[in-house]
Amino acid sequence: MAYRSEEEEKKFEIWLWHRRLGHASFGYLKKLFPSLFGMSDISSFRCDICELAKSHHTSFPLILNKSSLPFMVKHSDLWGPSKVPTLSGSHWFLCLMKTKNEVNLFQNFHKVIETQYNAKVRVLRSDNGGEYHNSDLQKYLEGHGIIHQTTCSNTPQQNGVAKRKNRHLLEVVCASLIAAKMSISYWGEAITSVAYLINQVSSNSIDFQTPLQALTNVVVAPTVPNIPPRVFGCVAFVHLHKHQRTKLTSRALQCVFVGYALHKKGSMLPSSNLTNVYYNGCGKKPIGCRWIYTVKYKADGSIESFKVRLVAKGYTQTYGIDYTETFAPVAKINTVRLYEEVYMNLPPGCMVSETQCQKVCKLKKSLYGLKQSPREWLGRFTKSMRAFSYRQSNLDHILFLKKQHGKITALIVYVDDMVVTGNDPKERKTLQNYLSREFEMKDLGPLKYFLGIEVSQSSETGMPGCQPVDTPIEEGLKLCVEPNQVSIDKGKYQRLVGRLMYLAHTRPDLAYALSVVSQYMHNLGEQHMNAVMRILRYLKNAPGKGILFTKNVDYQSIEVYTDVDWAGAVDDRRSTSGYFTFVGGNLVTWKSKKQNVVARSSAEAEFRGMAFGLCEALWLRLLLQNLGYLSRQPIRLFCDNKAACDIAHNPVQHDRTKHVEVNRFFIKEKFDQKINWPISSPKLSQDKCSQNF
C-alpha cells in the first residue's frame, strides 16, 4: 500500500487549491496558505496549463488609471464575437451592456451603485466602438452628468484597465476549460464562474484585499471565498430528499459543476406573487406540476434562448371542483386571478426539508397547464384592452381595433405572441408603453418572425436539393387504403405531415397534396409515406418560396377562385373542394378540404365548392369593413365549371339540382343582392387546391 510523505501531501493540497481557485498564481496561494508552503520556493511550482492559457507579451507602460473613490471612473470594453456561441446563444460579453443596443443594464447597474454604495459614476471610459455610440446611452449619460471618454483610434492602451481585465477573465476561463476537458461552448458558464471567483479572492493591487472588501472598506484577514470553491468541471452530486426518491433508487443526482448561483431568476414563480404555501391539511387534493424545457429560435434558425417554465398537470383536475369554464380562442397563462381554489404540489427539484415536504402551494393566479388558464387570460387581456379604448372584433375575437383621427391601430394576439400594426405610429408607441405597464413583455421590434413564419421585405436564398421534383404530388396519383398493406412508422408520418401543414400557412401550393396525405394519419402504408417524401423533395426544389404582398392596393376588390376534384377519393368517392381568395390582387386565404357528402355530378361538386369559397369571401368582406375598408364592389366568384355557373345565374328550379337547394339559394341570394358575381373561367391556378396537377 503506497503512502505519501507530509511534504508530498502539502504539495498535493497546493495543487488542488490552485485548480479550485481557477488556476490562481502560486504567489497568491503562498500568501493565502503560508503553512502549506513552509520554506518551499514558488518557482518550483510550474503549471503547464497556465503556460498554455496565460502566455502573453510584456505589458505596456502603466497609465494613470486610478481614481480616488470607488466607481468614480468606470472602464468598459466589449469582447467578441466568439466563433462558438454559449449554450444560451451568446457571442459577446461586456461589463455593462449585454448587446450593442441595450442600455437598461447600465441604468440598473448605475442605480445599484447609487443606492447600495452611495457612490457616483463620474466618467465612463471605453474604446471608440460603435456599440457605445448609442443615442439612448448618450442621453442617459448626459442626463446624469456622466462624462464619456473614448480612446483614440488604434490605441487600446488608453483603455488598458478594461482590456487587462478581459485578458484576466479569458486566461482563467481558458485554463478552466482546458483542465476540465470541456467543450468551448461552456465559456459563458466559465466566465460567470471566474468573475465570481475574482471578486472573492484577494488582489495585490489593492493591498491583498478582495474587491468586495475594498468596495465596502471592510479589511479582514485573507480567506477563501464564502462559498467553498470547487474545481470547474468536476463531478458533483446533489442530494435527493426522501420525497424525490424511493428506497431502492439513487440518493444523489450526478452532474457537472459549472459555476456558482448568482441569484438570477430561474422562473417567474417566486417573483410574480403566484402562490402561498400551506401544510396539506386543507382537505383539498393537490394537482401535480412539472418543468418544461424549451429552446427559442430566431428567424434564421439560430438559438435565441433556453427557457424553463413550471406548468401544472391540468389533466388531473376535476370538472366542477377545480375548474368550470375553459373555452377561449387562445391559450395563455399566468398573470390573472383564479376564481377556483386550486392546490399544487411543490415543484420538482425544490430543495426543502423533510418537514416541508408535507406542504402544498395554493395558486393565487392561473398557471400554465390549468384547464381554466386560457379563459382567464383572455378575459384579463380583453379587459385591459377595452380599458384602453380598444374594441374587440366580433369576426375574430383575438383581434383588437382602435380608430381615431381617421387612423387605425390593430393588435392580434395568439397565446403570448402579439403583433401590432396600423397607420398611427404614435398610437402604436402609446399602446406598447401601456402593455409594458400592464404585463411583463418584450419588444422584438419590427415584425420579422411570428408563429414560426418568417416575414421580410425581400429575401434571396438558395439551397442545393437532392433529387428535386417540380410538383408536390405525382400526376394521376390516387391514394387509398390497400388490403394487407405493410405498416410503417406512424409517429414519423404524423410528425412530418404536421410540420408540413404548418408550412402550408405560407405555401398555398402544398394545400391539395397535404389534404390528401393527411387523410391517412392512422391507416397508412408505404405509398403514403412515399407521397410525403415527394412533398419534401418538392420543397428542396425551391426552399425560399413564400407569399408576396403588394402595398397600396384596392381593398374593395375581392376575388375568389374555386375548383373541385370530383370523386377523387378512391376510398369513399368524395370530392375535394379548394379555393383561393385575393384582396386587391394579393393572395390572402386558401383551403383544400374533402366534401362531407358524395356528389352525384361534377356540377353538384363544383356548386358545393363555390358555396365553400363564397363563405370565406363574405367573412373577409366583413373583416375589411371592421378595418375601415367599406367594399361596394361585388365579390367576383370564379369557377371553371360552366354548368355550375349557369345554375347560379338561372333562377329556374331543375330536378337535377334539388339535392343542392340550400347551396343554390345561398349563392342566388348573394347574387341578387349584388354581393357576388359568379364568372365561368378556364382552368386557372385554383387547380392547385383541388387537383394533382
C-alpha positions as CSV (number, residue, x, y, z in Angstrom):
1,M,0.0,0.0,0.0
2,A,1.5,3.4,-1.1
3,Y,1.9,6.3,1.3
4,R,2.7,9.9,0.7
5,S,5.1,11.9,2.9
6,E,3.9,15.1,4.7
7,E,5.7,17.3,2.2
8,E,4.1,15.5,-0.8
9,E,0.7,15.8,0.9
10,K,1.2,19.6,1.2
11,K,2.2,19.8,-2.4
12,F,-0.9,17.9,-3.5
13,E,-3.1,20.2,-1.5
14,I,-1.4,23.3,-3.0
15,W,-2.1,21.9,-6.5
16,L,-5.7,21.2,-5.5
17,W,-6.3,24.8,-4.3
18,H,-4.5,26.0,-7.5
19,R,-7.2,24.3,-9.6
20,R,-10.0,25.1,-7.3
21,L,-9.4,28.8,-7.4
22,G,-9.3,28.9,-11.2
23,H,-5.5,28.4,-11.6
24,A,-4.6,31.2,-9.2
25,S,-1.0,32.2,-9.1
26,F,1.3,30.3,-6.6
27,G,2.4,33.7,-5.1
28,Y,-1.1,34.4,-4.1
29,L,-1.6,30.9,-2.8
30,K,1.5,31.3,-0.6
31,K,0.0,34.4,1.0
32,L,-3.3,32.6,1.4
33,F,-1.9,29.3,2.8
34,P,1.6,30.1,4.2
35,S,1.5,26.9,6.3
36,L,1.3,24.7,3.2
37,F,4.3,26.3,1.5
38,G,6.6,26.5,4.5
39,M,10.1,27.1,3.1
40,S,9.2,25.9,-0.4
41,D,10.1,28.3,-3.3
42,I,7.1,29.1,-5.5
43,S,9.4,28.8,-8.5
44,S,9.4,25.0,-8.0
45,F,5.7,25.0,-9.0
46,R,5.1,25.2,-12.7
47,C,1.7,24.6,-14.3
48,D,1.7,23.7,-18.0
49,I,-1.9,24.6,-18.4
50,C,-1.2,28.1,-17.1
51,E,1.6,28.4,-19.6
52,L,-0.8,27.5,-22.4
53,A,-3.6,29.7,-21.2
54,K,-1.7,32.8,-19.9
55,S,1.2,33.3,-22.3
56,H,1.4,36.9,-23.3
57,H,3.7,39.8,-24.4
58,T,5.3,42.1,-21.9
59,S,2.8,44.7,-20.8
60,F,2.8,48.3,-22.0
61,P,3.8,51.1,-19.6
62,L,1.2,51.9,-17.0
63,I,-1.1,54.9,-17.5
64,L,-2.7,56.8,-14.7
65,N,-5.9,54.8,-14.3
66,K,-6.6,55.1,-10.6
67,S,-9.4,57.1,-9.1
68,S,-9.7,58.5,-5.5
69,L,-13.2,57.0,-5.0
70,P,-14.8,53.7,-5.9
71,F,-16.9,53.8,-9.2
72,M,-15.7,57.3,-10.0
73,V,-14.2,56.1,-13.3
74,K,-15.9,53.1,-14.9
75,H,-14.0,51.2,-17.5
76,S,-15.8,49.2,-20.2
77,D,-14.8,47.0,-23.1
78,L,-16.7,44.7,-25.4
79,W,-15.2,41.2,-26.2
80,G,-16.3,39.1,-29.1
81,P,-17.8,37.9,-31.3
82,S,-16.9,34.3,-30.3
83,K,-17.0,31.8,-33.2
84,V,-18.5,29.3,-30.8
85,P,-21.7,30.6,-29.0
86,T,-22.5,29.8,-25.5
87,L,-25.3,27.3,-24.6
88,S,-27.7,30.3,-24.5
89,G,-26.6,31.5,-27.9
90,S,-24.4,34.5,-26.8
91,H,-21.4,35.6,-28.8
92,W,-20.2,38.6,-26.7
93,F,-19.5,39.6,-23.1
94,L,-19.4,43.1,-21.7
95,C,-19.1,44.7,-18.3
96,L,-22.1,46.9,-18.5
97,M,-24.3,46.1,-21.5
98,K,-25.3,42.8,-22.9
99,T,-25.9,43.7,-26.5
100,K,-25.0,46.7,-28.7
101,N,-28.4,48.4,-28.4
102,E,-29.2,47.5,-24.8
103,V,-28.8,50.3,-22.3
104,N,-31.1,49.3,-19.5
105,L,-28.5,47.1,-17.8
106,F,-26.1,50.0,-17.4
107,Q,-29.0,52.1,-16.0
108,N,-29.8,49.3,-13.5
109,F,-26.1,49.0,-12.6
110,H,-25.9,52.7,-12.1
111,K,-28.9,52.7,-9.8
112,V,-27.4,49.9,-7.7
113,I,-24.2,51.9,-7.2
114,E,-26.1,54.9,-6.1
115,T,-28.5,53.2,-3.7
116,Q,-26.3,50.4,-2.3
117,Y,-22.9,52.1,-2.1
118,N,-23.8,55.8,-2.1
119,A,-21.3,56.4,-4.9
120,K,-21.4,58.4,-8.1
121,V,-20.1,57.4,-11.5
122,R,-18.4,60.5,-13.0
123,V,-16.6,59.0,-16.0
124,L,-17.3,56.1,-18.3
125,R,-14.2,55.2,-20.2
126,S,-14.5,52.9,-23.3
127,D,-13.0,52.4,-26.7
128,N,-14.5,54.1,-29.8
129,G,-16.6,51.1,-30.8
130,G,-19.9,51.6,-32.5
131,E,-21.7,49.8,-29.6
132,Y,-21.1,52.9,-27.4
133,H,-22.3,55.4,-30.0
134,N,-25.9,54.8,-29.0
135,S,-28.3,57.7,-28.7
136,D,-30.2,56.3,-25.7
137,L,-26.9,55.7,-23.9
138,Q,-25.6,59.2,-24.7
139,K,-28.9,60.8,-23.5
140,Y,-28.7,58.8,-20.2
141,L,-25.1,59.8,-19.6
142,E,-25.8,63.4,-20.3
143,G,-28.9,63.4,-18.1
144,H,-26.8,62.1,-15.1
145,G,-23.8,64.3,-15.8
146,I,-21.5,61.3,-16.6
147,I,-18.6,62.1,-18.9
148,H,-18.0,59.6,-21.7
149,Q,-14.3,59.3,-22.5
150,T,-13.4,57.3,-25.6
151,T,-9.9,56.2,-26.7
152,C,-8.1,57.4,-29.8
153,S,-8.0,55.1,-32.9
154,N,-5.6,52.2,-32.7
155,T,-4.6,53.0,-29.1
156,P,-6.2,50.3,-26.9
157,Q,-3.6,51.1,-24.2
158,Q,-5.7,54.1,-23.2
159,N,-8.4,51.7,-22.1
160,G,-5.9,49.3,-20.6
161,V,-7.8,48.6,-17.4
162,A,-10.8,47.1,-19.1
163,K,-8.7,45.2,-21.6
164,R,-6.4,43.8,-19.0
165,K,-9.4,42.6,-17.0
166,N,-10.8,41.0,-20.2
167,R,-7.5,39.2,-20.6
168,H,-7.5,38.1,-17.0
169,L,-11.0,36.7,-17.3
170,L,-10.2,34.9,-20.6
171,E,-7.0,33.4,-19.2
172,V,-8.7,31.8,-16.3
173,V,-11.6,30.7,-18.5
174,C,-9.2,29.1,-20.9
175,A,-7.3,27.3,-18.1
176,S,-10.6,26.1,-16.6
177,L,-11.9,24.7,-19.9
178,I,-8.6,23.0,-20.8
179,A,-8.2,21.4,-17.4
180,A,-11.8,20.2,-17.4
181,K,-11.5,19.0,-21.0
182,M,-14.9,20.6,-21.6
183,S,-16.4,22.0,-24.8
184,I,-15.7,25.6,-25.7
185,S,-19.4,26.2,-25.8
186,Y,-19.3,26.3,-21.9
187,W,-17.2,29.5,-22.0
188,G,-20.3,31.5,-20.9
189,E,-20.7,29.5,-17.7
190,A,-17.0,29.5,-17.2
191,I,-16.7,33.3,-17.4
192,T,-19.5,33.9,-14.9
193,S,-17.8,31.5,-12.5
194,V,-14.5,33.2,-13.0
195,A,-15.9,36.6,-12.4
196,Y,-17.4,35.4,-9.1
197,L,-14.0,34.0,-8.0
198,I,-12.1,37.1,-9.0
199,N,-14.4,39.3,-6.9
200,Q,-14.0,36.9,-3.9
201,V,-10.2,36.4,-3.9
202,S,-7.5,38.9,-2.8
203,S,-5.6,41.1,-5.2
204,N,-2.1,42.5,-4.9
205,S,-3.2,45.8,-6.5
206,I,-5.4,46.6,-3.5
207,D,-3.2,45.6,-0.7
208,F,-4.2,41.9,-0.8
209,Q,-7.9,42.7,-0.1
210,T,-10.7,41.1,-2.1
211,P,-12.5,43.5,-4.5
212,L,-15.6,43.2,-2.3
213,Q,-13.7,44.1,0.8
214,A,-12.1,47.1,-0.9
215,L,-15.5,48.2,-2.1
216,T,-17.1,48.1,1.4
217,N,-14.0,49.4,3.2
218,V,-14.0,46.2,5.3
219,V,-10.5,44.9,5.8
220,V,-10.2,41.4,7.3
221,A,-7.6,38.7,7.1
222,P,-7.4,37.0,3.6
223,T,-9.7,34.0,3.5
224,V,-11.1,31.7,0.9
225,P,-14.4,32.7,-0.7
226,N,-17.6,32.5,1.4
227,I,-18.9,29.7,-0.8
228,P,-16.4,26.8,-0.7
229,P,-14.8,26.8,-4.2
230,R,-14.9,23.7,-6.4
231,V,-12.8,22.9,-9.4
232,F,-14.7,24.0,-12.6
233,G,-16.0,20.9,-14.5
234,C,-15.6,18.5,-11.6
235,V,-18.1,15.8,-10.9
236,A,-20.7,16.9,-8.4
237,F,-23.5,15.1,-6.6
238,V,-26.8,16.7,-5.5
239,H,-28.6,15.1,-2.6
240,L,-32.1,13.9,-3.3
241,H,-34.6,14.2,-0.4
242,K,-36.8,11.3,0.6
243,H,-39.8,12.6,-1.4
244,Q,-37.6,12.7,-4.5
245,R,-36.5,9.1,-4.4
246,T,-37.5,5.6,-3.3
247,K,-35.7,3.2,-1.1
248,L,-34.0,1.4,-3.9
249,T,-33.1,4.3,-6.2
250,S,-30.1,6.6,-6.1
251,R,-29.9,9.0,-3.2
252,A,-28.0,11.6,-5.2
253,L,-28.0,13.1,-8.7
254,Q,-24.7,13.1,-10.6
255,C,-23.9,16.3,-12.5
256,V,-21.1,18.6,-13.6
257,F,-20.1,21.7,-11.7
258,V,-20.2,24.8,-13.9
259,G,-20.4,27.7,-11.6
260,Y,-21.9,29.5,-8.6
261,A,-25.5,30.7,-8.1
262,L,-25.6,34.4,-8.8
263,H,-29.2,35.0,-7.5
264,K,-30.6,35.1,-11.1
265,K,-34.3,34.4,-11.6
266,G,-34.9,30.9,-12.8
267,S,-38.6,31.2,-13.4
268,M,-41.5,33.6,-12.8
269,L,-42.9,31.7,-9.9
270,P,-41.0,33.4,-7.0
271,S,-41.3,36.9,-8.4
272,S,-44.9,37.1,-9.6
273,N,-46.6,36.5,-6.2
274,L,-48.2,33.4,-7.7
275,T,-48.5,31.0,-4.7
276,N,-49.0,30.7,-1.0
277,V,-47.5,27.7,0.8
278,Y,-49.6,25.7,3.3
279,Y,-49.4,22.4,5.1
280,N,-51.5,19.8,3.3
281,G,-54.3,19.7,5.8
282,C,-56.8,21.8,3.8
283,G,-58.9,18.8,2.7
284,K,-58.1,19.6,-1.0
285,K,-56.4,17.2,-3.4
286,P,-53.3,18.9,-4.8
287,I,-52.5,18.6,-8.5
288,G,-49.1,17.8,-9.8
289,C,-46.6,20.1,-11.7
290,R,-43.5,19.7,-13.8
291,W,-40.8,21.7,-15.6
292,I,-41.0,22.2,-19.3
293,Y,-37.7,23.0,-21.1
294,T,-37.9,24.7,-24.5
295,V,-35.4,26.2,-26.9
296,K,-36.5,29.5,-28.6
297,Y,-35.1,30.1,-32.1
298,K,-34.6,33.2,-34.2
299,A,-35.9,33.6,-37.7
300,D,-32.6,32.5,-39.2
301,G,-32.7,29.2,-37.2
302,S,-30.1,30.1,-34.6
303,I,-30.8,29.7,-30.9
304,E,-32.2,32.8,-29.2
305,S,-32.5,31.5,-25.6
306,F,-33.2,28.5,-23.4
307,K,-36.5,28.7,-21.4
308,V,-37.8,26.8,-18.5
309,R,-41.4,27.0,-17.4
310,L,-43.3,25.5,-14.5
311,V,-46.6,24.0,-15.7
312,A,-49.5,22.4,-13.7
313,K,-50.7,19.0,-14.6
314,G,-54.2,20.2,-15.6
315,Y,-55.3,16.8,-16.8
316,T,-55.6,15.7,-13.2
317,Q,-58.2,18.5,-12.5
318,T,-61.9,17.6,-11.8
319,Y,-64.7,19.5,-13.6
320,G,-66.8,21.4,-11.1
321,I,-64.3,21.2,-8.4
322,D,-61.0,22.6,-9.8
323,Y,-62.5,24.4,-12.8
324,T,-65.8,25.3,-14.6
325,E,-65.5,27.3,-17.8
326,T,-62.5,26.6,-20.0
327,F,-63.1,27.8,-23.6
328,A,-61.0,30.6,-25.0
329,P,-60.0,31.5,-28.6
330,V,-56.3,31.4,-27.5
331,A,-54.4,29.8,-24.7
332,K,-52.3,31.8,-22.3
333,I,-51.0,31.7,-18.8
334,N,-50.3,33.3,-15.6
335,T,-50.9,36.9,-14.5
336,V,-54.6,36.5,-14.0
337,R,-56.6,35.8,-10.9
338,L,-58.2,32.4,-10.2
339,Y,-61.8,32.1,-9.2
340,E,-61.5,28.5,-8.1
341,E,-59.4,27.2,-5.1
342,V,-56.5,25.1,-6.6
343,Y,-53.7,23.5,-4.6
344,M,-50.5,22.2,-6.2
345,N,-47.6,20.1,-5.1
346,L,-44.2,21.8,-4.6
347,P,-42.2,21.9,-7.9
348,P,-39.8,19.0,-8.7
349,G,-36.3,19.8,-7.6
350,C,-37.4,22.2,-4.9
351,M,-34.8,21.7,-2.1
352,V,-36.9,21.5,1.1
353,S,-36.6,19.7,4.4
354,E,-38.5,16.5,5.2
355,T,-41.0,18.5,7.3
356,Q,-41.7,21.0,4.5
357,C,-42.3,18.1,2.1
358,Q,-45.8,18.0,3.6
359,K,-46.6,21.5,2.3
360,V,-48.5,22.3,-0.9
361,C,-48.9,25.5,-2.9
362,K,-52.2,27.4,-3.1
363,L,-52.3,29.1,-6.5
364,K,-53.3,32.8,-6.4
365,K,-53.2,33.1,-10.2
366,S,-53.6,30.9,-13.2
367,L,-50.6,28.8,-14.2
368,Y,-49.6,27.2,-17.5
369,G,-51.3,23.8,-17.8
370,L,-54.5,24.6,-15.8
371,K,-57.7,24.0,-17.8
372,Q,-59.1,27.4,-16.9
373,S,-55.9,29.4,-17.8
374,P,-56.8,30.2,-21.4
375,R,-60.2,31.6,-20.5
376,E,-58.8,33.5,-17.5
377,W,-56.0,35.0,-19.6
378,L,-58.3,36.1,-22.5
379,G,-60.7,37.8,-20.0
380,R,-57.8,39.6,-18.3
381,F,-56.3,40.8,-21.6
382,T,-59.7,41.8,-23.1
383,K,-60.5,43.9,-20.0
384,S,-57.2,45.7,-20.3
385,M,-57.6,46.4,-24.0
386,R,-61.2,47.7,-23.5
387,A,-60.0,49.9,-20.7
388,F,-57.5,51.4,-23.2
389,S,-60.4,52.2,-25.7
390,Y,-59.8,49.2,-27.9
391,R,-62.7,47.3,-29.4
392,Q,-62.7,43.5,-29.7
393,S,-63.7,42.4,-33.2
394,N,-66.8,40.2,-33.5
395,L,-65.3,38.4,-36.5
396,D,-62.2,37.4,-34.8
397,H,-62.0,37.6,-31.0
398,I,-58.3,37.8,-30.9
399,L,-58.3,41.0,-33.0
400,F,-58.5,44.4,-31.2
401,L,-59.0,47.7,-33.1
402,K,-58.9,51.4,-32.3
403,K,-59.9,54.1,-34.7
404,Q,-59.2,57.8,-34.1
405,H,-58.5,60.9,-36.2
406,G,-59.1,58.9,-39.4
407,K,-56.3,56.4,-38.5
408,I,-56.5,52.8,-37.3
409,T,-54.4,50.6,-35.0
410,A,-54.8,46.8,-34.8
411,L,-53.5,44.2,-32.4
412,I,-53.7,40.5,-32.9
413,V,-52.8,38.1,-30.0
414,Y,-52.0,34.4,-30.3
415,V,-51.1,32.7,-27.0
416,D,-48.4,35.1,-25.7
417,D,-47.3,36.5,-29.1
418,M,-48.7,39.8,-30.3
419,V,-48.5,41.8,-33.5
420,V,-49.3,45.5,-33.5
421,T,-49.9,47.2,-36.9
422,G,-51.6,50.3,-38.3
423,N,-51.1,53.7,-39.8
424,D,-50.8,55.6,-36.5
425,P,-47.2,55.3,-35.2
426,K,-47.9,57.5,-32.1
427,E,-50.7,55.2,-31.0
428,R,-48.6,52.1,-31.6
429,K,-46.0,53.5,-29.3
430,T,-48.6,54.5,-26.7
431,L,-50.1,51.0,-26.8
432,Q,-46.7,49.4,-26.4
433,N,-46.0,51.5,-23.3
434,Y,-49.4,50.7,-21.9
435,L,-49.0,46.9,-22.3
436,S,-45.5,47.1,-20.8
437,R,-47.1,48.6,-17.6
438,E,-49.9,46.0,-17.6
439,F,-47.9,42.9,-18.4
440,E,-44.4,41.6,-18.5
441,M,-43.5,41.8,-22.2
442,K,-40.5,42.1,-24.5
443,D,-40.5,44.4,-27.6
444,L,-39.0,42.5,-30.5
445,G,-39.0,45.4,-32.9
446,P,-40.3,45.3,-36.5
447,L,-42.1,42.1,-37.4
448,K,-39.7,39.5,-38.6
449,Y,-40.8,36.2,-37.1
450,F,-44.3,35.3,-35.9
451,L,-45.6,31.8,-35.0
452,G,-42.8,30.2,-37.0
453,I,-43.4,32.3,-40.1
454,E,-40.6,34.5,-41.3
455,V,-41.6,37.9,-42.5
456,S,-39.3,40.1,-44.6
457,Q,-39.4,42.7,-47.3
458,S,-37.1,40.9,-49.6
459,S,-35.1,37.7,-49.4
460,E,-32.8,35.7,-51.6
461,T,-31.9,32.2,-50.6
462,G,-30.6,29.1,-52.3
463,M,-30.1,25.6,-51.1
464,P,-28.9,22.7,-53.3
465,G,-31.6,20.0,-53.3
466,C,-31.2,16.2,-53.7
467,Q,-33.4,14.8,-56.5
468,P,-35.9,17.7,-56.6
469,V,-39.2,17.4,-58.3
470,D,-41.5,20.1,-59.9
471,T,-44.8,19.1,-58.3
472,P,-45.7,18.3,-54.7
473,I,-47.8,15.2,-55.7
474,E,-47.4,12.7,-58.6
475,E,-49.6,13.3,-61.6
476,G,-52.6,10.9,-61.6
477,L,-51.8,9.5,-58.1
478,K,-54.8,8.1,-56.3
479,L,-54.0,7.1,-52.7
480,C,-56.2,4.6,-50.9
481,V,-56.2,2.1,-48.1
482,E,-54.9,-1.1,-49.6
483,P,-55.6,-4.6,-48.1
484,N,-52.6,-6.2,-46.4
485,Q,-50.5,-3.0,-46.8
486,V,-47.2,-3.0,-44.9
487,S,-47.4,-0.9,-41.8
488,I,-44.7,1.8,-41.3
489,D,-43.7,4.2,-38.6
490,K,-46.9,6.0,-37.9
491,G,-45.3,8.5,-35.5
492,K,-42.8,9.7,-38.1
493,Y,-45.5,10.1,-40.7
494,Q,-47.7,12.1,-38.4
495,R,-44.8,14.4,-37.4
496,L,-43.9,15.1,-41.0
497,V,-47.4,15.8,-42.1
498,G,-48.0,18.1,-39.1
499,R,-44.9,20.1,-39.8
500,L,-45.8,20.4,-43.5
501,M,-49.3,21.5,-42.6
502,Y,-47.9,24.4,-40.6
503,L,-45.6,25.3,-43.5
504,A,-48.8,25.5,-45.7
505,H,-49.6,28.7,-43.9
506,T,-47.2,30.4,-46.3
507,R,-47.1,27.8,-49.1
508,P,-50.5,27.5,-50.9
509,D,-49.0,25.2,-53.5
510,L,-48.9,22.5,-50.8
511,A,-52.6,22.7,-49.9
512,Y,-54.0,19.9,-52.1
513,A,-51.1,17.4,-51.5
514,L,-51.4,17.8,-47.8
515,S,-55.2,17.5,-47.8
516,V,-54.6,14.1,-49.5
517,V,-51.9,12.7,-47.3
518,S,-53.5,13.9,-44.1
519,Q,-56.5,11.6,-44.6
520,Y,-54.3,8.6,-43.8
521,M,-52.7,9.6,-40.5
522,H,-53.9,6.4,-38.8
523,N,-54.1,3.9,-41.6
524,L,-51.0,4.3,-43.8
525,G,-48.7,2.2,-45.9
526,E,-45.5,2.6,-47.9
527,Q,-47.3,4.5,-50.8
528,H,-48.5,7.2,-48.3
529,M,-45.0,7.7,-46.9
530,N,-43.6,8.0,-50.4
531,A,-46.2,10.7,-51.2
532,V,-45.0,12.7,-48.1
533,M,-41.4,12.2,-49.2
534,R,-42.2,13.6,-52.6
535,I,-43.5,16.8,-50.9
536,L,-40.2,17.2,-49.2
537,R,-38.4,16.7,-52.5
538,Y,-40.6,19.4,-54.0
539,L,-39.6,21.8,-51.2
540,K,-36.0,21.1,-51.9
541,N,-36.6,22.4,-55.4
542,A,-37.5,25.9,-54.2
543,P,-36.9,26.3,-50.4
544,G,-37.2,30.1,-50.4
545,K,-40.7,30.4,-51.8
546,G,-43.3,32.5,-49.8
547,I,-46.1,35.0,-50.3
548,L,-45.5,38.4,-51.8
549,F,-47.9,41.2,-50.7
550,T,-48.1,44.4,-52.7
551,K,-48.6,47.8,-50.9
552,N,-51.3,50.4,-51.6
553,V,-53.8,48.0,-53.3
554,D,-57.5,48.4,-53.9
555,Y,-59.0,46.8,-50.7
556,Q,-62.5,46.9,-52.2
557,S,-61.6,44.2,-54.8
558,I,-62.3,40.7,-53.6
559,E,-61.8,37.7,-55.9
560,V,-62.4,34.0,-55.2
561,Y,-61.2,31.1,-57.4
562,T,-62.8,27.8,-56.7
563,D,-62.3,24.3,-58.1
564,V,-63.2,20.7,-57.2
565,D,-61.6,17.3,-57.8
566,W,-64.8,15.4,-58.4
567,A,-64.9,11.9,-56.8
568,G,-61.2,12.0,-56.4
569,A,-61.0,9.9,-53.2
570,V,-60.8,6.2,-54.1
571,D,-61.9,5.0,-50.7
572,D,-65.3,6.9,-50.5
573,R,-65.6,8.7,-53.8
574,R,-66.0,12.1,-52.2
575,S,-64.8,15.2,-53.9
576,T,-62.2,17.7,-52.7
577,S,-63.0,21.4,-52.7
578,G,-60.5,24.2,-52.9
579,Y,-60.4,27.9,-53.1
580,F,-58.0,30.9,-53.3
581,T,-59.2,34.4,-52.2
582,F,-57.5,37.6,-53.3
583,V,-57.8,41.1,-51.9
584,G,-56.6,43.8,-54.2
585,G,-54.6,41.2,-56.1
586,N,-52.9,39.8,-53.0
587,L,-53.4,36.2,-52.1
588,V,-54.9,36.2,-48.6
589,T,-56.5,32.9,-47.7
590,W,-56.8,29.4,-49.3
591,K,-58.0,25.9,-48.4
592,S,-58.3,22.4,-49.7
593,K,-60.8,20.1,-48.0
594,K,-62.7,17.0,-48.7
595,Q,-66.5,17.5,-49.0
596,N,-68.8,15.9,-46.4
597,V,-71.1,14.1,-48.9
598,V,-70.7,12.3,-52.1
599,A,-71.6,14.4,-55.2
600,R,-73.6,12.7,-58.0
601,S,-72.2,15.0,-60.7
602,S,-69.3,17.4,-61.3
603,A,-71.7,20.3,-61.4
604,E,-73.0,19.4,-57.9
605,A,-69.5,19.1,-56.6
606,E,-68.5,22.4,-58.2
607,F,-71.6,24.1,-56.8
608,R,-70.7,23.0,-53.3
609,G,-67.2,24.3,-53.8
610,M,-68.5,27.7,-54.9
611,A,-70.5,28.0,-51.7
612,F,-67.5,26.9,-49.7
613,G,-65.3,29.7,-51.2
614,L,-68.1,32.3,-51.1
615,C,-68.5,31.8,-47.3
616,E,-64.8,32.7,-46.9
617,A,-65.1,35.8,-49.1
618,L,-68.1,37.1,-47.1
619,W,-66.1,36.8,-43.9
620,L,-63.2,38.7,-45.5
621,R,-65.6,41.4,-46.7
622,L,-66.9,41.9,-43.1
623,L,-63.4,41.9,-41.7
624,L,-62.3,44.6,-44.1
625,Q,-65.3,46.6,-43.0
626,N,-64.1,46.2,-39.4
627,L,-60.8,47.6,-40.5
628,G,-62.4,50.6,-42.2
629,Y,-62.5,49.5,-45.8
630,L,-66.1,49.5,-46.9
631,S,-66.4,47.5,-50.1
632,R,-69.1,48.5,-52.6
633,Q,-67.9,46.2,-55.4
634,P,-69.4,42.7,-55.7
635,I,-67.2,39.7,-54.9
636,R,-66.0,38.1,-58.1
637,L,-66.5,34.3,-57.8
638,F,-64.6,32.3,-60.5
639,C,-65.4,28.7,-61.3
640,D,-64.2,26.6,-64.3
641,N,-67.5,24.6,-64.5
642,K,-69.9,26.3,-66.9
643,A,-72.9,24.2,-65.7
644,A,-72.4,25.3,-62.1
645,C,-72.2,29.0,-63.2
646,D,-75.4,28.6,-65.3
647,I,-77.2,27.2,-62.3
648,A,-76.1,30.2,-60.2
649,H,-77.4,32.7,-62.9
650,N,-80.6,30.7,-63.8
651,P,-83.4,31.2,-61.2
652,V,-85.4,28.2,-62.7
653,Q,-85.7,25.1,-60.5
654,H,-84.3,21.9,-62.0
655,D,-84.8,18.3,-60.9
656,R,-81.0,17.8,-61.2
657,T,-80.4,20.5,-58.5
658,K,-83.0,19.6,-55.9
659,H,-80.3,17.9,-53.7
660,V,-78.2,21.1,-53.6
661,E,-81.1,23.5,-53.0
662,V,-79.5,25.1,-49.9
663,N,-76.3,26.0,-51.6
664,R,-78.1,27.1,-54.7
665,F,-80.4,29.5,-52.8
666,F,-77.4,30.8,-50.8
667,I,-75.4,31.7,-53.9
668,K,-78.5,33.1,-55.7
669,E,-79.4,35.3,-52.7
670,K,-76.0,36.9,-52.6
671,F,-76.1,37.2,-56.4
672,D,-79.5,39.0,-56.2
673,Q,-78.1,41.3,-53.5
674,K,-75.2,42.1,-55.9
675,I,-72.7,40.9,-53.3
676,N,-71.2,38.3,-55.6
677,W,-70.9,37.8,-59.3
678,P,-70.2,34.2,-60.5
679,I,-67.9,34.0,-63.5
680,S,-67.1,31.0,-65.6
681,S,-63.4,30.8,-66.2
682,P,-60.9,28.3,-67.8
683,K,-58.7,26.2,-65.6
684,L,-56.5,28.6,-63.7
685,S,-54.3,28.4,-60.6
686,Q,-57.2,27.3,-58.4
687,D,-56.4,23.7,-59.6
688,K,-53.5,23.7,-57.1
689,C,-56.0,23.5,-54.3
690,S,-58.2,20.7,-55.7
691,Q,-56.2,18.6,-58.2
692,N,-52.9,16.7,-58.5
693,F,-51.9,19.0,-61.4
